[in-house]
Amino acid sequence: MSPSSPSPDDVRIANNLRRTIELTELGLALRRAVIEQRNGPSEGGGIAQVMHEIRLAKEQAWQQSQS
């Protein structure tokens, strides 16, 4: 059984997912650079701060969706 070619919707969805991932990576890198510029470079401190901010934002969004 040969695989069928992807539908136009599948191609569009895959392209959108790729772009979303690329933009997320760029956004995280930019935020990390801003934090490191503000606080100075440290061993993983910039990315730790970015991840902390993401967790806080997720918690805040979850709390707002519950009310």
PyMOL Python script that loads the backbone (N, CA, C, O; Angstrom):
from pymol import cmd

cmd.read_pdbstr("""\
ATOM      1  N   MET A   1       0.842  -1.176   0.000  1.00  0.00           N
ATOM      2  CA  MET A   1       0.000   0.000   0.000  1.00  0.00           C
ATOM      3  C   MET A   1       0.893   1.248   0.000  1.00  0.00           C
ATOM      4  O   MET A   1       1.708   1.426   0.905  1.00  0.00           O
ATOM      5  N   SER A   2       0.746   2.086  -0.984  1.00  0.00           N
ATOM      6  CA  SER A   2       1.574   3.290  -1.062  1.00  0.00           C
ATOM      7  C   SER A   2       0.898   4.443  -0.320  1.00  0.00           C
ATOM      8  O   SER A   2      -0.326   4.577  -0.335  1.00  0.00           O
ATOM      9  N   PRO A   3       1.713   5.264   0.325  1.00  0.00           N
ATOM     10  CA  PRO A   3       1.115   6.397   1.049  1.00  0.00           C
ATOM     11  C   PRO A   3       0.522   7.405   0.072  1.00  0.00           C
ATOM     12  O   PRO A   3       1.100   7.681  -0.979  1.00  0.00           O
ATOM     13  N   SER A   4      -0.621   7.943   0.426  1.00  0.00           N
ATOM     14  CA  SER A   4      -1.258   8.937  -0.432  1.00  0.00           C
ATOM     15  C   SER A   4      -0.583  10.288  -0.222  1.00  0.00           C
ATOM     16  O   SER A   4       0.013  10.544   0.824  1.00  0.00           O
ATOM     17  N   SER A   5      -0.685  11.131  -1.215  1.00  0.00           N
ATOM     18  CA  SER A   5      -0.087  12.455  -1.081  1.00  0.00           C
ATOM     19  C   SER A   5      -0.926  13.280  -0.102  1.00  0.00           C
ATOM     20  O   SER A   5      -2.146  13.131  -0.035  1.00  0.00           O
ATOM     21  N   PRO A   6      -0.258  14.147   0.651  1.00  0.00           N
ATOM     22  CA  PRO A   6      -0.991  14.935   1.648  1.00  0.00           C
ATOM     23  C   PRO A   6      -1.981  15.893   0.987  1.00  0.00           C
ATOM     24  O   PRO A   6      -1.743  16.404  -0.108  1.00  0.00           O
ATOM     25  N   SER A   7      -3.070  16.115   1.666  1.00  0.00           N
ATOM     26  CA  SER A   7      -4.077  17.040   1.151  1.00  0.00           C
ATOM     27  C   SER A   7      -3.561  18.475   1.292  1.00  0.00           C
ATOM     28  O   SER A   7      -2.659  18.730   2.089  1.00  0.00           O
ATOM     29  N   PRO A   8      -4.118  19.401   0.535  1.00  0.00           N
ATOM     30  CA  PRO A   8      -3.697  20.803   0.663  1.00  0.00           C
ATOM     31  C   PRO A   8      -3.854  21.327   2.095  1.00  0.00           C
ATOM     32  O   PRO A   8      -3.031  22.113   2.562  1.00  0.00           O
ATOM     33  N   ASP A   9      -4.903  20.894   2.785  1.00  0.00           N
ATOM     34  CA  ASP A   9      -5.085  21.323   4.178  1.00  0.00           C
ATOM     35  C   ASP A   9      -3.968  20.800   5.068  1.00  0.00           C
ATOM     36  O   ASP A   9      -3.474  21.519   5.935  1.00  0.00           O
ATOM     37  N   ASP A  10      -3.565  19.535   4.854  1.00  0.00           N
ATOM     38  CA  ASP A  10      -2.476  18.966   5.650  1.00  0.00           C
ATOM     39  C   ASP A  10      -1.170  19.726   5.418  1.00  0.00           C
ATOM     40  O   ASP A  10      -0.415  19.976   6.357  1.00  0.00           O
ATOM     41  N   VAL A  11      -0.914  20.086   4.177  1.00  0.00           N
ATOM     42  CA  VAL A  11       0.293  20.845   3.847  1.00  0.00           C
ATOM     43  C   VAL A  11       0.245  22.215   4.519  1.00  0.00           C
ATOM     44  O   VAL A  11       1.234  22.664   5.099  1.00  0.00           O
ATOM     45  N   ARG A  12      -0.897  22.869   4.440  1.00  0.00           N
ATOM     46  CA  ARG A  12      -1.054  24.190   5.061  1.00  0.00           C
ATOM     47  C   ARG A  12      -0.874  24.101   6.573  1.00  0.00           C
ATOM     48  O   ARG A  12      -0.194  24.937   7.167  1.00  0.00           O
ATOM     49  N   ILE A  13      -1.476  23.096   7.196  1.00  0.00           N
ATOM     50  CA  ILE A  13      -1.360  22.923   8.648  1.00  0.00           C
ATOM     51  C   ILE A  13       0.093  22.669   9.032  1.00  0.00           C
ATOM     52  O   ILE A  13       0.589  23.252   9.997  1.00  0.00           O
ATOM     53  N   ALA A  14       0.777  21.806   8.288  1.00  0.00           N
ATOM     54  CA  ALA A  14       2.182  21.512   8.582  1.00  0.00           C
ATOM     55  C   ALA A  14       3.039  22.767   8.450  1.00  0.00           C
ATOM     56  O   ALA A  14       3.910  23.014   9.285  1.00  0.00           O
ATOM     57  N   ASN A  15       2.801  23.557   7.413  1.00  0.00           N
ATOM     58  CA  ASN A  15       3.556  24.802   7.237  1.00  0.00           C
ATOM     59  C   ASN A  15       3.280  25.778   8.372  1.00  0.00           C
ATOM     60  O   ASN A  15       4.200  26.425   8.872  1.00  0.00           O
ATOM     61  N   ASN A  16       2.027  25.888   8.781  1.00  0.00           N
ATOM     62  CA  ASN A  16       1.686  26.778   9.893  1.00  0.00           C
ATOM     63  C   ASN A  16       2.342  26.324  11.188  1.00  0.00           C
ATOM     64  O   ASN A  16       2.817  27.151  11.966  1.00  0.00           O
ATOM     65  N   LEU A  17       2.372  25.016  11.427  1.00  0.00           N
ATOM     66  CA  LEU A  17       3.035  24.502  12.633  1.00  0.00           C
ATOM     67  C   LEU A  17       4.530  24.803  12.612  1.00  0.00           C
ATOM     68  O   LEU A  17       5.100  25.203  13.627  1.00  0.00           O
ATOM     69  N   ARG A  18       5.165  24.611  11.456  1.00  0.00           N
ATOM     70  CA  ARG A  18       6.593  24.935  11.334  1.00  0.00           C
ATOM     71  C   ARG A  18       6.843  26.410  11.630  1.00  0.00           C
ATOM     72  O   ARG A  18       7.766  26.753  12.369  1.00  0.00           O
ATOM     73  N   ARG A  19       6.024  27.274  11.055  1.00  0.00           N
ATOM     74  CA  ARG A  19       6.187  28.713  11.297  1.00  0.00           C
ATOM     75  C   ARG A  19       5.956  29.052  12.763  1.00  0.00           C
ATOM     76  O   ARG A  19       6.669  29.882  13.328  1.00  0.00           O
ATOM     77  N   THR A  20       4.974  28.422  13.379  1.00  0.00           N
ATOM     78  CA  THR A  20       4.688  28.660  14.792  1.00  0.00           C
ATOM     79  C   THR A  20       5.877  28.271  15.649  1.00  0.00           C
ATOM     80  O   THR A  20       6.260  29.007  16.559  1.00  0.00           O
ATOM     81  N   ILE A  21       6.462  27.120  15.365  1.00  0.00           N
ATOM     82  CA  ILE A  21       7.626  26.666  16.131  1.00  0.00           C
ATOM     83  C   ILE A  21       8.799  27.611  15.922  1.00  0.00           C
ATOM     84  O   ILE A  21       9.477  27.972  16.884  1.00  0.00           O
ATOM     85  N   GLU A  22       9.048  28.017  14.685  1.00  0.00           N
ATOM     86  CA  GLU A  22      10.144  28.942  14.400  1.00  0.00           C
ATOM     87  C   GLU A  22       9.941  30.269  15.127  1.00  0.00           C
ATOM     88  O   GLU A  22      10.882  30.803  15.713  1.00  0.00           O
ATOM     89  N   LEU A  23       8.724  30.802  15.092  1.00  0.00           N
ATOM     90  CA  LEU A  23       8.452  32.072  15.767  1.00  0.00           C
ATOM     91  C   LEU A  23       8.583  31.935  17.277  1.00  0.00           C
ATOM     92  O   LEU A  23       9.060  32.853  17.946  1.00  0.00           O
ATOM     93  N   THR A  24       8.166  30.801  17.815  1.00  0.00           N
ATOM     94  CA  THR A  24       8.316  30.567  19.251  1.00  0.00           C
ATOM     95  C   THR A  24       9.789  30.536  19.628  1.00  0.00           C
ATOM     96  O   THR A  24      10.191  31.150  20.617  1.00  0.00           O
ATOM     97  N   GLU A  25      10.598  29.825  18.845  1.00  0.00           N
ATOM     98  CA  GLU A  25      12.035  29.766  19.113  1.00  0.00           C
ATOM     99  C   GLU A  25      12.662  31.155  19.041  1.00  0.00           C
ATOM    100  O   GLU A  25      13.483  31.513  19.885  1.00  0.00           O
ATOM    101  N   LEU A  26      12.278  31.931  18.040  1.00  0.00           N
ATOM    102  CA  LEU A  26      12.817  33.283  17.906  1.00  0.00           C
ATOM    103  C   LEU A  26      12.385  34.168  19.070  1.00  0.00           C
ATOM    104  O   LEU A  26      13.183  34.945  19.595  1.00  0.00           O
ATOM    105  N   GLY A  27      11.126  34.050  19.472  1.00  0.00           N
ATOM    106  CA  GLY A  27      10.629  34.831  20.605  1.00  0.00           C
ATOM    107  C   GLY A  27      11.350  34.488  21.893  1.00  0.00           C
ATOM    108  O   GLY A  27      11.699  35.377  22.668  1.00  0.00           O
ATOM    109  N   LEU A  28      11.578  33.195  22.127  1.00  0.00           N
ATOM    110  CA  LEU A  28      12.303  32.777  23.329  1.00  0.00           C
ATOM    111  C   LEU A  28      13.748  33.267  23.302  1.00  0.00           C
ATOM    112  O   LEU A  28      14.274  33.717  24.320  1.00  0.00           O
ATOM    113  N   ALA A  29      14.384  33.181  22.143  1.00  0.00           N
ATOM    114  CA  ALA A  29      15.763  33.658  22.028  1.00  0.00           C
ATOM    115  C   ALA A  29      15.836  35.165  22.260  1.00  0.00           C
ATOM    116  O   ALA A  29      16.755  35.649  22.921  1.00  0.00           O
ATOM    117  N   LEU A  30      14.876  35.900  21.721  1.00  0.00           N
ATOM    118  CA  LEU A  30      14.846  37.344  21.920  1.00  0.00           C
ATOM    119  C   LEU A  30      14.642  37.687  23.389  1.00  0.00           C
ATOM    120  O   LEU A  30      15.340  38.545  23.930  1.00  0.00           O
ATOM    121  N   ARG A  31      13.693  37.025  24.034  1.00  0.00           N
ATOM    122  CA  ARG A  31      13.435  37.293  25.455  1.00  0.00           C
ATOM    123  C   ARG A  31      14.656  36.952  26.295  1.00  0.00           C
ATOM    124  O   ARG A  31      15.005  37.693  27.214  1.00  0.00           O
ATOM    125  N   ARG A  32      15.310  35.831  25.986  1.00  0.00           N
ATOM    126  CA  ARG A  32      16.525  35.448  26.710  1.00  0.00           C
ATOM    127  C   ARG A  32      17.605  36.513  26.538  1.00  0.00           C
ATOM    128  O   ARG A  32      18.280  36.879  27.501  1.00  0.00           O
ATOM    129  N   ALA A  33      17.769  37.010  25.312  1.00  0.00           N
ATOM    130  CA  ALA A  33      18.781  38.034  25.056  1.00  0.00           C
ATOM    131  C   ALA A  33      18.481  39.308  25.842  1.00  0.00           C
ATOM    132  O   ALA A  33      19.394  39.935  26.379  1.00  0.00           O
ATOM    133  N   VAL A  34      17.211  39.689  25.912  1.00  0.00           N
ATOM    134  CA  VAL A  34      16.828  40.887  26.668  1.00  0.00           C
ATOM    135  C   VAL A  34      17.142  40.698  28.145  1.00  0.00           C
ATOM    136  O   VAL A  34      17.689  41.595  28.786  1.00  0.00           O
ATOM    137  N   ILE A  35      16.799  39.536  28.687  1.00  0.00           N
ATOM    138  CA  ILE A  35      17.062  39.268  30.107  1.00  0.00           C
ATOM    139  C   ILE A  35      18.558  39.269  30.383  1.00  0.00           C
ATOM    140  O   ILE A  35      19.009  39.845  31.373  1.00  0.00           O
ATOM    141  N   GLU A  36      19.333  38.622  29.507  1.00  0.00           N
ATOM    142  CA  GLU A  36      20.778  38.570  29.718  1.00  0.00           C
ATOM    143  C   GLU A  36      21.415  39.940  29.556  1.00  0.00           C
ATOM    144  O   GLU A  36      22.400  40.245  30.228  1.00  0.00           O
ATOM    145  N   GLN A  37      20.872  40.770  28.676  1.00  0.00           N
ATOM    146  CA  GLN A  37      21.403  42.119  28.523  1.00  0.00           C
ATOM    147  C   GLN A  37      21.112  42.936  29.775  1.00  0.00           C
ATOM    148  O   GLN A  37      21.947  43.721  30.224  1.00  0.00           O
ATOM    149  N   ARG A  38      19.921  42.745  30.334  1.00  0.00           N
ATOM    150  CA  ARG A  38      19.526  43.481  31.528  1.00  0.00           C
ATOM    151  C   ARG A  38      20.278  42.988  32.764  1.00  0.00           C
ATOM    152  O   ARG A  38      20.759  43.794  33.560  1.00  0.00           O
ATOM    153  N   ASN A  39      20.381  41.675  32.926  1.00  0.00           N
ATOM    154  CA  ASN A  39      20.954  41.100  34.142  1.00  0.00           C
ATOM    155  C   ASN A  39      22.395  40.642  33.980  1.00  0.00           C
ATOM    156  O   ASN A  39      23.037  40.285  34.968  1.00  0.00           O
ATOM    157  N   GLY A  40      22.910  40.645  32.780  1.00  0.00           N
ATOM    158  CA  GLY A  40      24.238  40.112  32.529  1.00  0.00           C
ATOM    159  C   GLY A  40      24.145  38.622  32.250  1.00  0.00           C
ATOM    160  O   GLY A  40      23.253  37.942  32.755  1.00  0.00           O
ATOM    161  N   PRO A  41      25.076  38.116  31.438  1.00  0.00           N
ATOM    162  CA  PRO A  41      25.029  36.684  31.119  1.00  0.00           C
ATOM    163  C   PRO A  41      25.339  35.833  32.348  1.00  0.00           C
ATOM    164  O   PRO A  41      26.196  36.182  33.160  1.00  0.00           O
ATOM    165  N   SER A  42      24.643  34.738  32.469  1.00  0.00           N
ATOM    166  CA  SER A  42      24.900  33.809  33.567  1.00  0.00           C
ATOM    167  C   SER A  42      24.741  32.392  33.051  1.00  0.00           C
ATOM    168  O   SER A  42      24.248  32.182  31.943  1.00  0.00           O
ATOM    169  N   GLU A  43      25.147  31.442  33.832  1.00  0.00           N
ATOM    170  CA  GLU A  43      25.058  30.039  33.431  1.00  0.00           C
ATOM    171  C   GLU A  43      23.603  29.577  33.434  1.00  0.00           C
ATOM    172  O   GLU A  43      23.108  29.102  34.455  1.00  0.00           O
ATOM    173  N   GLY A  44      22.925  29.711  32.313  1.00  0.00           N
ATOM    174  CA  GLY A  44      21.549  29.247  32.209  1.00  0.00           C
ATOM    175  C   GLY A  44      20.529  30.148  32.875  1.00  0.00           C
ATOM    176  O   GLY A  44      19.338  29.835  32.857  1.00  0.00           O
ATOM    177  N   GLY A  45      20.954  31.251  33.459  1.00  0.00           N
ATOM    178  CA  GLY A  45      20.030  32.127  34.167  1.00  0.00           C
ATOM    179  C   GLY A  45      19.003  32.776  33.269  1.00  0.00           C
ATOM    180  O   GLY A  45      17.849  32.952  33.660  1.00  0.00           O
ATOM    181  N   GLY A  46      19.419  33.135  32.056  1.00  0.00           N
ATOM    182  CA  GLY A  46      18.496  33.781  31.132  1.00  0.00           C
ATOM    183  C   GLY A  46      17.355  32.874  30.735  1.00  0.00           C
ATOM    184  O   GLY A  46      16.193  33.280  30.760  1.00  0.00           O
ATOM    185  N   ILE A  47      17.679  31.649  30.370  1.00  0.00           N
ATOM    186  CA  ILE A  47      16.620  30.731  29.948  1.00  0.00           C
ATOM    187  C   ILE A  47      15.777  30.311  31.138  1.00  0.00           C
ATOM    188  O   ILE A  47      14.580  30.068  30.986  1.00  0.00           O
ATOM    189  N   ALA A  48      16.370  30.220  32.315  1.00  0.00           N
ATOM    190  CA  ALA A  48      15.590  29.888  33.513  1.00  0.00           C
ATOM    191  C   ALA A  48      14.559  30.978  33.780  1.00  0.00           C
ATOM    192  O   ALA A  48      13.422  30.682  34.149  1.00  0.00           O
ATOM    193  N   GLN A  49      14.946  32.228  33.597  1.00  0.00           N
ATOM    194  CA  GLN A  49      14.020  33.346  33.793  1.00  0.00           C
ATOM    195  C   GLN A  49      12.905  33.305  32.752  1.00  0.00           C
ATOM    196  O   GLN A  49      11.742  33.547  33.077  1.00  0.00           O
ATOM    197  N   VAL A  50      13.253  33.001  31.506  1.00  0.00           N
ATOM    198  CA  VAL A  50      12.245  32.895  30.449  1.00  0.00           C
ATOM    199  C   VAL A  50      11.240  31.800  30.792  1.00  0.00           C
ATOM    200  O   VAL A  50      10.033  32.010  30.672  1.00  0.00           O
ATOM    201  N   MET A  51      11.720  30.648  31.214  1.00  0.00           N
ATOM    202  CA  MET A  51      10.822  29.541  31.562  1.00  0.00           C
ATOM    203  C   MET A  51       9.946  29.909  32.757  1.00  0.00           C
ATOM    204  O   MET A  51       8.771  29.545  32.797  1.00  0.00           O
ATOM    205  N   HIS A  52      10.504  30.622  33.723  1.00  0.00           N
ATOM    206  CA  HIS A  52       9.727  31.071  34.880  1.00  0.00           C
ATOM    207  C   HIS A  52       8.599  32.005  34.427  1.00  0.00           C
ATOM    208  O   HIS A  52       7.462  31.877  34.881  1.00  0.00           O
ATOM    209  N   GLU A  53       8.920  32.938  33.534  1.00  0.00           N
ATOM    210  CA  GLU A  53       7.909  33.862  33.028  1.00  0.00           C
ATOM    211  C   GLU A  53       6.818  33.121  32.253  1.00  0.00           C
ATOM    212  O   GLU A  53       5.643  33.479  32.338  1.00  0.00           O
ATOM    213  N   ILE A  54       7.201  32.099  31.506  1.00  0.00           N
ATOM    214  CA  ILE A  54       6.212  31.315  30.765  1.00  0.00           C
ATOM    215  C   ILE A  54       5.273  30.606  31.728  1.00  0.00           C
ATOM    216  O   ILE A  54       4.060  30.599  31.523  1.00  0.00           O
ATOM    217  N   ARG A  55       5.832  30.008  32.784  1.00  0.00           N
ATOM    218  CA  ARG A  55       4.989  29.332  33.775  1.00  0.00           C
ATOM    219  C   ARG A  55       4.017  30.308  34.429  1.00  0.00           C
ATOM    220  O   ARG A  55       2.840  29.993  34.601  1.00  0.00           O
ATOM    221  N   LEU A  56       4.506  31.492  34.794  1.00  0.00           N
ATOM    222  CA  LEU A  56       3.630  32.493  35.407  1.00  0.00           C
ATOM    223  C   LEU A  56       2.512  32.910  34.453  1.00  0.00           C
ATOM    224  O   LEU A  56       1.357  33.041  34.859  1.00  0.00           O
ATOM    225  N   ALA A  57       2.860  33.116  33.190  1.00  0.00           N
ATOM    226  CA  ALA A  57       1.857  33.517  32.200  1.00  0.00           C
ATOM    227  C   ALA A  57       0.819  32.415  31.997  1.00  0.00           C
ATOM    228  O   ALA A  57      -0.371  32.700  31.867  1.00  0.00           O
ATOM    229  N   LYS A  58       1.264  31.160  31.970  1.00  0.00           N
ATOM    230  CA  LYS A  58       0.321  30.047  31.821  1.00  0.00           C
ATOM    231  C   LYS A  58      -0.610  29.963  33.019  1.00  0.00           C
ATOM    232  O   LYS A  58      -1.813  29.756  32.858  1.00  0.00           O
ATOM    233  N   GLU A  59      -0.065  30.122  34.221  1.00  0.00           N
ATOM    234  CA  GLU A  59      -0.895  30.082  35.426  1.00  0.00           C
ATOM    235  C   GLU A  59      -1.916  31.213  35.417  1.00  0.00           C
ATOM    236  O   GLU A  59      -3.081  31.011  35.762  1.00  0.00           O
ATOM    237  N   GLN A  60      -1.477  32.402  35.021  1.00  0.00           N
ATOM    238  CA  GLN A  60      -2.378  33.547  34.979  1.00  0.00           C
ATOM    239  C   GLN A  60      -3.483  33.318  33.943  1.00  0.00           C
ATOM    240  O   GLN A  60      -4.649  33.611  34.208  1.00  0.00           O
ATOM    241  N   ALA A  61      -3.125  32.801  32.777  1.00  0.00           N
ATOM    242  CA  ALA A  61      -4.126  32.528  31.743  1.00  0.00           C
ATOM    243  C   ALA A  61      -5.105  31.462  32.215  1.00  0.00           C
ATOM    244  O   ALA A  61      -6.304  31.567  31.954  1.00  0.00           O
ATOM    245  N   TRP A  62      -4.617  30.448  32.899  1.00  0.00           N
ATOM    246  CA  TRP A  62      -5.491  29.392  33.400  1.00  0.00           C
ATOM    247  C   TRP A  62      -6.459  29.952  34.437  1.00  0.00           C
ATOM    248  O   TRP A  62      -7.647  29.629  34.418  1.00  0.00           O
ATOM    249  N   GLN A  63      -5.953  30.792  35.342  1.00  0.00           N
ATOM    250  CA  GLN A  63      -6.810  31.379  36.370  1.00  0.00           C
ATOM    251  C   GLN A  63      -7.879  32.266  35.742  1.00  0.00           C
ATOM    252  O   GLN A  63      -9.030  32.250  36.179  1.00  0.00           O
ATOM    253  N   GLN A  64      -7.514  33.035  34.727  1.00  0.00           N
ATOM    254  CA  GLN A  64      -8.482  33.899  34.063  1.00  0.00           C
ATOM    255  C   GLN A  64      -9.538  33.077  33.336  1.00  0.00           C
ATOM    256  O   GLN A  64     -10.699  33.479  33.272  1.00  0.00           O
ATOM    257  N   SER A  65      -9.148  31.935  32.790  1.00  0.00           N
ATOM    258  CA  SER A  65     -10.125  31.109  32.073  1.00  0.00           C
ATOM    259  C   SER A  65     -11.078  30.407  33.033  1.00  0.00           C
ATOM    260  O   SER A  65     -12.164  29.992  32.628  1.00  0.00           O
ATOM    261  N   GLN A  66     -10.691  30.269  34.289  1.00  0.00           N
ATOM    262  CA  GLN A  66     -11.543  29.617  35.278  1.00  0.00           C
ATOM    263  C   GLN A  66     -12.595  30.563  35.853  1.00  0.00           C
ATOM    264  O   GLN A  66     -13.585  30.116  36.433  1.00  0.00           O
ATOM    265  N   SER A  67     -12.382  31.862  35.693  1.00  0.00           N
ATOM    266  CA  SER A  67     -13.349  32.822  36.256  1.00  0.00           C
ATOM    267  C   SER A  67     -14.356  33.292  35.238  1.00  0.00           C
ATOM    268  O   SER A  67     -15.229  34.098  35.560  1.00  0.00           O
TER     269      SER A  67
END
""", "prot")
cmd.dss("prot")
cmd.show_as("cartoon", "prot")
cmd.util.cbc("prot")
cmd.orient("prot")
